[in-house]
Amino acid sequence: MAAITRLVKRTPYLPCAARFLSHAPPQKERNVQWVFLGCPGVGKGTYASRLCNLLGVPHIATGDLVRSELASNGPLSSQLSEIVNQGKLVSDEIIMSLLSKRLADGEAKGESGFILDGFPRTIKQAEILEGVTDIDLVVNLKIQEEALLAKCLGRRICNQCGGNFNVASISLKGENGRPGMVMAPLLPPAHCMSKLVTRSDDTEEVVKERLRIYSEKSQPVEEFYRSRGKLLEFDLPGGIPESWPKLLQALNLYDYEEKQSVAA
Ligand SMILES: Nc1ncnc2c1ncn2[C@@H]1O[C@H](COP(=O)(O)OP(=O)(O)O)[C@@H](O)[C@H]1O
């Protein structure tokens, strides 16, 4: 915990230029540069995007970059659609090029800091990232494996407002010293209900393949950051109401959220 407190204290919430693609010397004070790791379905997007709102940094999810490239019907679309719908990883080259473009666009708009979600997913990506910027902290979100498939299959997106929801209702019994876990569905407001769609790669077969690929290609990334003293392991105790306050505490941000809401 002391190590994490040190990492968090090293990351004041003051602006500076994102230095992702340059080797510019570190500036004294800048926004957080964090990474969220975790299996498909664990809730990286939900918690990363909440933290981004709190800290005022962009939430950069490589899965979203891939989906928007797919939707654009650009030159990479058909190649990407085949890879994504098989649950495979897009090549490091394509991902680096989508991410570099996103960061350059953000930098041009004056964005600073980031939380990366879904990147890095291979050791090669982690090495490239390590070579070009300082990552302050890597949060590894975990939930009981039995919940992952149900959470992926329960995901829904509103095709009008883009909101993310989940219709899965999860209840796991505690056994062999392991605590039980209840996760209520995250239902949309009534006006989104008829506009919900499911991601084309959230079918049982494809999710199982993504989980397999995660343990083969992405789990080594956890060790990459653990050995560098940057990894914060966080076991989600349940749904958002139980997990969010505990995550803030683990990140030493509990008071920060209170101060923000008083200031608002
Ligand atoms: N860093 C990455 N490297 C390679 N492929 C990626 C990366 N990020 C996203 N993708 C591709 O986009 C798909 C969707 O990603 P994402 O939305 O992060 O899904 P998940 O719910 O599995 O975490 C992945 O299955 C993969 O094909």
Ligand as a Chemical Component Dictionary entry (heavy atoms), coordinates in Angstrom:
data_LIG
# 
_chem_comp.id                   LIG 
_chem_comp.type                 NON-POLYMER 
_chem_comp.pdbx_formal_charge   0 
_chem_comp.three_letter_code    LIG 
# 
loop_
_chem_comp_atom.comp_id 
_chem_comp_atom.atom_id 
_chem_comp_atom.alt_atom_id 
_chem_comp_atom.type_symbol 
_chem_comp_atom.charge 
_chem_comp_atom.model_Cartn_x 
_chem_comp_atom.model_Cartn_y 
_chem_comp_atom.model_Cartn_z 
_chem_comp_atom.pdbx_ordinal 
LIG N1  N1  N 0 -4.193  -3.362 -27.327 1  
LIG C1  C1  C 0 -4.786  -4.153 -28.244 2  
LIG N2  N2  N 0 -4.046  -5.007 -29.003 3  
LIG C2  C2  C 0 -4.602  -5.789 -29.925 4  
LIG N3  N3  N 0 -5.929  -5.836 -30.169 5  
LIG C3  C3  C 0 -6.722  -5.005 -29.450 6  
LIG C4  C4  C 0 -6.187  -4.115 -28.452 7  
LIG N4  N4  N 0 -7.219  -3.412 -27.914 8  
LIG C5  C5  C 0 -8.336  -3.834 -28.529 9  
LIG N5  N5  N 0 -8.054  -4.798 -29.455 10 
LIG C6  C6  C 0 -9.019  -5.489 -30.343 11 
LIG O1  O1  O 0 -10.323 -4.963 -30.105 12 
LIG C7  C7  C 0 -11.177 -5.978 -29.555 13 
LIG C8  C8  C 0 -12.126 -5.352 -28.542 14 
LIG O2  O2  O 0 -11.360 -4.803 -27.491 15 
LIG P1  P1  P 0 -12.012 -4.377 -26.088 16 
LIG O3  O3  O 0 -13.184 -3.508 -26.330 17 
LIG O4  O4  O 0 -10.913 -3.842 -25.233 18 
LIG O5  O5  O 0 -12.551 -5.768 -25.569 19 
LIG P2  P2  P 0 -12.588 -6.577 -24.202 20 
LIG O6  O6  O 0 -13.993 -6.474 -23.769 21 
LIG O7  O7  O 0 -12.241 -7.956 -24.695 22 
LIG O8  O8  O 0 -11.615 -6.042 -23.193 23 
LIG C9  C9  C 0 -10.234 -7.018 -28.989 24 
LIG O9  O9  O 0 -10.821 -8.312 -28.915 25 
LIG C10 C10 C 0 -9.101  -6.973 -30.012 26 
LIG O10 O10 O 0 -9.458  -7.641 -31.215 27 
# 
loop_
_chem_comp_bond.comp_id 
_chem_comp_bond.atom_id_1 
_chem_comp_bond.atom_id_2 
_chem_comp_bond.value_order 
_chem_comp_bond.pdbx_ordinal 
LIG N1  C1  SING 1  
LIG C1  N2  SING 2  
LIG C1  C4  DOUB 3  
LIG N2  C2  DOUB 4  
LIG C2  N3  SING 5  
LIG N3  C3  DOUB 6  
LIG C3  C4  SING 7  
LIG C3  N5  SING 8  
LIG C4  N4  SING 9  
LIG N4  C5  DOUB 10 
LIG C5  N5  SING 11 
LIG N5  C6  SING 12 
LIG C6  O1  SING 13 
LIG C6  C10 SING 14 
LIG O1  C7  SING 15 
LIG C7  C8  SING 16 
LIG C7  C9  SING 17 
LIG C8  O2  SING 18 
LIG O2  P1  SING 19 
LIG P1  O3  DOUB 20 
LIG P1  O4  SING 21 
LIG P1  O5  SING 22 
LIG O5  P2  SING 23 
LIG P2  O6  DOUB 24 
LIG P2  O7  SING 25 
LIG P2  O8  SING 26 
LIG C9  O9  SING 27 
LIG C9  C10 SING 28 
LIG C10 O10 SING 29 
# 
